[in-house]
Amino acid sequence: MFSIDMGIDLGTCNTLVCVKGEGIVLNEPSVVAVKKGTNRVLQNGNAVGLVAKEMLGKTPGSITAIRPLKDGVISDFEVTEAMLSYFIRRVHGRKHFIGPRVVIAIPSGITAVEKRAVLQSAERAGARRTYLVEEPMAAAIGAGLPVTEPTASMIVDIGGGTTEVAIISLADISVCKSVRTAGDDFDEAIINHMKKTYNMAIGEQMAERIKIEIGSASVMGDNEPSMDVRGRDMISGLPRKTVVTTEEIREALQEPVTNIIDAVTQTLEQAEPELAADLVDNGITMAGGSSLLRGLPNVIANATGLDVRLAEDPLTCVARGTSVYLENLELWKETMESDADDL
């Protein structure tokens, strides 16, 4: 009565929060600005999310903008706690004085220690009870796949830090592979390409813009676009700009894209014959922000011979899945890990 239960997609790039009955109420970058040498969040604890992302790569010496999650797991415990506290406080408001029950989506490949870190961060951020759900399961439910039926549903969830590939049947994961290659690796590949080819240093934000504007996994047509890229010349140390083509960015992205295709094909190879047979009809569904890379569904379709489709609004699938868990908490809670398991 005095609490708002919430589902959280705690992502490497973005954190999404949804509330029972209201859908997604918050979608902000997983970035926190802190005073250098401390973990004290700036602006009275409010330099989180969009405010902090704008500071990435542009901070003076006294401030550091931190992304506290790396490869889908917590790399900075205190800063994650501060970030979660801020998001929970913003959604929960001051008028509710009982901590919320929280469902958090986590990568399927994380260790017990990493799970413990998520549970502790949520608890210290003000959650009354925390439940953990595996990301591919949440993504499949959010994408509207028939996960409870005796038929195979395959999800490829490509986020910022991890790619989750899973075949699901009868409300459980049958085969799953989690690889730490995803959107951040696309950005990294672009940064390295600019260094090697043009002797130019660019920041994360510029790499992300290149990926979104001209990045692709397969040839998209005859007149492929190019764009102006600005950065620092590594020889003279001076600012300059250069023109980069879609074709060279596609070549730069080849390695991380190949790693993702390998994860998909290896998962299919481990599937039971009956489930593999179902996938001939059901195909593969893609979710996660990085699945929006142009041509990626075509490349996976060519590699597997299966139909590949993008989920509706792939960015929010995991968050929408946690919202379904929230609405059916009594029904699903036996299948989820929670902090109550330690009592």
C-alpha positions as CSV (number, residue, x, y, z in Angstrom):
1,M,0.0,0.0,0.0
2,F,2.8,2.5,0.9
3,S,5.3,1.1,-1.5
4,I,5.8,1.1,-5.3
5,D,7.2,-2.2,-6.6
6,M,9.5,-1.8,-9.5
7,G,11.4,-3.7,-12.2
8,I,14.9,-2.7,-13.1
9,D,16.9,-3.5,-16.2
10,L,20.3,-2.7,-14.8
11,G,22.2,-2.3,-18.1
12,T,25.9,-1.5,-18.8
13,C,24.8,1.5,-21.0
14,N,21.3,2.3,-19.8
15,T,19.2,1.6,-16.7
16,L,15.4,1.3,-17.3
17,V,12.9,1.3,-14.4
18,C,9.3,0.2,-14.8
19,V,6.4,0.3,-12.2
20,K,3.6,-2.1,-11.9
21,G,0.6,-0.8,-13.9
22,E,2.5,2.2,-15.3
23,G,5.1,0.6,-17.7
24,I,8.5,2.2,-18.1
25,V,8.9,5.4,-16.0
26,L,12.6,6.0,-16.3
27,N,15.2,5.3,-19.0
28,E,18.6,6.9,-18.3
29,P,22.3,6.2,-19.0
30,S,24.1,4.1,-16.4
31,V,26.6,6.9,-15.7
32,V,27.5,8.7,-12.4
33,A,29.6,11.8,-11.9
34,V,31.7,11.8,-8.8
35,K,34.3,14.0,-7.1
36,K,37.7,12.6,-8.1
37,G,39.4,10.4,-5.5
38,T,36.1,9.8,-3.7
39,N,32.8,8.1,-4.5
40,R,30.8,11.2,-3.6
41,V,28.2,11.9,-6.3
42,L,28.1,15.6,-7.4
43,Q,25.2,18.0,-7.3
44,N,23.9,16.7,-4.0
45,G,23.8,13.2,-5.4
46,N,21.9,14.2,-8.5
47,A,24.7,14.0,-11.1
48,V,23.4,10.6,-12.4
49,G,22.1,9.4,-15.7
50,L,21.7,11.9,-18.6
51,V,23.3,14.7,-16.6
52,A,26.4,12.6,-16.0
53,K,26.5,11.1,-19.5
54,E,26.9,14.6,-21.0
55,M,30.0,15.0,-18.8
56,L,31.7,11.7,-20.2
57,G,35.1,12.6,-21.6
58,K,34.6,16.3,-20.9
59,T,35.2,16.5,-17.1
60,P,37.8,18.7,-15.5
61,G,40.5,17.2,-13.3
62,S,38.4,17.3,-10.1
63,I,35.5,15.3,-11.5
64,T,35.2,11.8,-12.9
65,A,32.2,10.4,-14.9
66,I,32.0,6.7,-14.1
67,R,30.1,3.9,-15.8
68,P,29.8,1.6,-12.7
69,L,28.8,-1.5,-14.7
70,K,31.2,-3.3,-17.1
71,D,30.3,-6.3,-19.3
72,G,26.9,-6.4,-17.6
73,V,28.2,-6.7,-14.0
74,I,29.1,-4.3,-11.2
75,S,32.6,-3.0,-11.5
76,D,32.2,-0.3,-8.9
77,F,30.1,-1.3,-5.9
78,E,29.7,2.0,-4.1
79,V,28.9,4.0,-7.3
80,T,26.3,1.4,-8.4
81,E,24.7,1.7,-5.0
82,A,24.6,5.5,-5.3
83,M,23.1,5.2,-8.8
84,L,20.4,2.7,-7.8
85,S,19.5,4.8,-4.8
86,Y,19.0,7.8,-7.0
87,F,16.9,6.0,-9.5
88,I,14.8,4.3,-6.8
89,R,14.3,7.6,-5.0
90,R,13.3,9.3,-8.2
91,V,10.7,6.7,-9.0
92,H,9.5,6.0,-5.5
93,G,9.3,9.6,-4.3
94,R,9.3,10.8,-0.7
95,K,5.6,10.0,0.0
96,H,6.1,6.3,0.2
97,F,7.9,5.2,3.4
98,I,8.3,1.5,2.9
99,G,11.1,0.3,0.6
100,P,9.9,-1.2,-2.7
101,R,10.1,-4.8,-3.8
102,V,12.5,-4.9,-6.8
103,V,12.9,-7.3,-9.7
104,I,16.3,-6.8,-11.3
105,A,17.4,-8.4,-14.6
106,I,21.0,-9.8,-14.6
107,P,23.1,-11.5,-17.3
108,S,22.7,-15.3,-17.3
109,G,26.5,-15.9,-17.2
110,I,27.4,-14.0,-14.0
111,T,28.9,-15.6,-11.0
112,A,27.5,-16.1,-7.5
113,V,29.7,-13.3,-6.2
114,E,28.5,-10.9,-8.9
115,K,24.9,-11.8,-8.1
116,R,25.6,-11.1,-4.4
117,A,26.9,-7.6,-5.4
118,V,23.6,-6.8,-7.2
119,L,21.5,-8.0,-4.2
120,Q,23.6,-6.0,-1.7
121,S,23.6,-2.9,-3.9
122,A,19.8,-3.0,-4.2
123,E,19.3,-3.6,-0.5
124,R,21.6,-0.8,0.5
125,A,19.9,1.5,-2.1
126,G,16.6,1.0,-0.2
127,A,14.9,-2.1,-1.7
128,R,12.8,-4.1,0.8
129,R,13.1,-7.3,-1.1
130,T,15.1,-8.0,-4.3
131,Y,14.5,-10.7,-6.9
132,L,16.9,-11.6,-9.7
133,V,15.7,-12.7,-13.1
134,E,17.9,-13.8,-16.0
135,E,18.1,-11.2,-18.8
136,P,17.3,-13.6,-21.7
137,M,14.1,-14.8,-19.9
138,A,13.0,-11.2,-19.2
139,A,13.8,-10.2,-22.8
140,A,11.8,-13.1,-24.2
141,I,8.8,-12.3,-22.1
142,G,9.1,-8.6,-22.9
143,A,9.3,-9.5,-26.7
144,G,6.0,-11.4,-26.3
145,L,7.4,-14.9,-27.0
146,P,5.3,-17.9,-25.9
147,V,7.9,-18.9,-23.2
148,T,5.5,-21.0,-21.1
149,E,4.4,-23.2,-24.0
150,P,6.1,-26.6,-25.0
151,T,7.7,-25.0,-28.0
152,A,11.2,-23.5,-28.6
153,S,11.6,-19.7,-28.4
154,M,15.0,-18.3,-29.2
155,I,16.1,-14.9,-28.1
156,V,19.3,-13.0,-28.9
157,D,19.6,-10.0,-26.5
158,I,22.5,-7.7,-27.5
159,G,23.0,-5.0,-24.9
160,G,25.9,-2.7,-24.1
161,G,28.1,-5.2,-22.1
162,T,26.8,-8.7,-22.9
163,T,25.1,-10.7,-25.5
164,E,22.6,-13.2,-24.1
165,V,21.6,-16.1,-26.4
166,A,19.0,-18.5,-25.1
167,I,16.5,-21.2,-26.2
168,I,13.5,-21.2,-23.9
169,S,10.7,-23.8,-23.5
170,L,8.1,-24.4,-20.8
171,A,9.0,-21.3,-18.8
172,D,12.7,-22.2,-18.4
173,I,15.9,-21.8,-20.3
174,S,16.9,-24.9,-22.1
175,V,20.2,-23.8,-23.6
176,C,21.9,-20.5,-22.9
177,K,25.2,-18.7,-23.8
178,S,26.3,-15.4,-22.4
179,V,29.3,-13.6,-24.1
180,R,30.9,-10.4,-23.0
181,T,30.8,-9.0,-26.5
182,A,28.2,-6.3,-27.3
183,G,27.6,-2.7,-28.0
184,D,30.6,-1.4,-26.0
185,D,32.8,-3.6,-28.2
186,F,31.4,-2.1,-31.3
187,D,32.4,1.4,-29.9
188,E,35.8,0.1,-28.9
189,A,36.4,-1.4,-32.4
190,I,35.5,2.0,-33.9
191,I,37.9,3.9,-31.6
192,N,40.7,1.4,-32.5
193,H,40.0,1.8,-36.2
194,M,40.3,5.6,-36.0
195,K,43.6,5.3,-34.1
196,K,45.1,2.8,-36.5
197,T,43.9,4.2,-39.8
198,Y,43.8,7.9,-39.2
199,N,46.1,8.4,-36.1
200,M,43.1,10.1,-34.5
201,A,41.9,9.8,-30.9
202,I,38.1,9.9,-30.5
203,G,36.0,9.6,-27.4
204,E,33.2,7.1,-26.5
205,Q,30.5,9.6,-27.4
206,M,31.8,10.1,-30.9
207,A,32.3,6.4,-31.4
208,E,28.7,5.8,-30.4
209,R,27.5,8.5,-32.9
210,I,29.5,6.8,-35.7
211,K,28.0,3.4,-34.8
212,I,24.4,4.8,-34.8
213,E,24.7,7.0,-37.9
214,I,26.8,4.8,-40.3
215,G,27.5,1.5,-38.5
216,S,26.3,-1.6,-40.3
217,A,27.0,-5.4,-40.3
218,S,26.2,-6.0,-44.0
219,V,26.1,-4.0,-47.2
220,M,23.0,-1.8,-47.2
221,G,22.9,-0.6,-50.8
222,D,24.8,1.3,-53.5
223,N,24.9,4.8,-51.9
224,E,26.2,4.1,-48.4
225,P,26.6,7.2,-46.3
226,S,29.8,8.7,-44.8
227,M,30.2,11.2,-42.0
228,D,32.6,13.8,-40.6
229,V,34.4,12.6,-37.5
230,R,36.1,15.0,-35.1
231,G,38.9,14.2,-32.7
232,R,42.5,14.8,-31.7
233,D,45.4,14.2,-34.1
234,M,47.7,11.8,-32.3
235,I,50.8,13.1,-34.0
236,S,50.3,16.9,-33.8
237,G,48.1,16.8,-30.8
238,L,45.7,19.3,-32.5
239,P,42.0,18.9,-33.1
240,R,41.0,17.9,-36.6
241,K,38.2,16.2,-38.6
242,T,38.1,13.6,-41.3
243,V,35.5,11.8,-43.4
244,V,34.8,8.1,-42.6
245,T,32.7,5.7,-44.8
246,T,30.2,3.1,-43.9
247,E,32.3,0.4,-45.6
248,E,35.4,0.9,-43.4
249,I,33.3,1.0,-40.2
250,R,31.6,-2.3,-41.3
251,E,35.1,-3.8,-41.6
252,A,36.1,-2.5,-38.2
253,L,33.0,-4.1,-36.6
254,Q,33.6,-7.5,-38.2
255,E,35.3,-9.1,-35.2
256,P,32.7,-8.3,-32.6
257,V,29.9,-9.2,-35.0
258,T,31.6,-12.5,-35.8
259,N,31.8,-13.3,-32.0
260,I,28.0,-12.7,-31.7
261,I,27.3,-15.0,-34.7
262,D,29.5,-17.7,-33.1
263,A,27.5,-17.5,-29.8
264,V,24.3,-17.9,-31.8
265,T,25.5,-20.9,-33.8
266,Q,27.0,-22.6,-30.7
267,T,23.7,-22.3,-28.8
268,L,21.9,-23.8,-31.8
269,E,24.4,-26.7,-31.9
270,Q,23.6,-27.5,-28.3
271,A,19.8,-27.5,-28.7
272,E,17.8,-30.7,-28.3
273,P,16.7,-32.0,-31.8
274,E,13.0,-31.4,-31.0
275,L,13.7,-27.8,-30.0
276,A,15.9,-27.2,-33.0
277,A,13.0,-28.5,-35.2
278,D,10.6,-25.9,-33.6
279,L,13.0,-23.1,-34.5
280,V,12.7,-23.9,-38.2
281,D,9.2,-22.5,-37.9
282,N,9.6,-20.1,-34.9
283,G,12.9,-18.5,-36.0
284,I,15.0,-16.2,-33.8
285,T,13.9,-12.9,-32.1
286,M,16.5,-10.2,-31.4
287,A,16.3,-7.7,-28.6
288,G,18.6,-5.2,-26.9
289,G,19.8,-1.8,-28.1
290,S,22.8,-3.1,-30.0
291,S,20.5,-5.4,-32.1
292,L,19.6,-2.2,-34.0
293,L,22.9,-2.2,-35.8
294,R,21.9,-2.1,-39.5
295,G,22.0,-5.4,-41.2
296,L,22.7,-7.5,-38.1
297,P,19.5,-9.6,-38.4
298,N,20.4,-10.4,-42.0
299,V,23.9,-11.5,-41.1
300,I,22.5,-13.8,-38.4
301,A,19.8,-15.1,-40.7
302,N,22.5,-16.0,-43.4
303,A,24.7,-17.7,-40.8
304,T,21.9,-19.9,-39.3
305,G,19.4,-20.3,-42.2
306,L,16.6,-19.3,-39.8
307,D,14.1,-16.4,-39.9
308,V,15.4,-13.6,-37.8
309,R,13.2,-10.7,-36.6
310,L,13.7,-7.7,-34.4
311,A,11.4,-7.5,-31.4
312,E,9.1,-4.5,-31.1
313,D,11.1,-1.7,-29.4
314,P,14.2,-3.9,-28.7
315,L,15.6,-1.4,-26.2
316,T,12.9,-1.9,-23.7
317,C,12.3,-5.7,-24.0
318,V,14.1,-6.6,-20.8
319,A,12.5,-3.8,-18.7
320,R,9.0,-4.8,-20.0
321,G,9.8,-8.4,-19.1
322,T,10.6,-7.4,-15.5
323,S,7.3,-5.6,-15.4
324,V,5.5,-8.9,-16.3
325,Y,7.4,-10.6,-13.4
326,L,6.2,-7.8,-11.1
327,E,2.6,-8.2,-12.1
328,N,2.8,-12.0,-11.4
329,L,5.2,-11.9,-8.5
330,E,3.4,-14.6,-6.4
331,L,3.3,-16.9,-9.4
332,W,7.0,-16.4,-10.5
333,K,8.8,-15.8,-7.3
334,E,9.7,-19.4,-6.7
335,T,11.6,-19.4,-10.0
336,M,13.7,-16.3,-9.1
337,E,16.7,-15.9,-6.8
338,S,16.2,-13.4,-4.1
339,D,17.9,-12.0,-1.0
340,A,15.4,-14.1,1.1
341,D,17.4,-17.2,-0.1
342,D,20.1,-16.2,2.4
343,L,17.9,-15.9,5.4
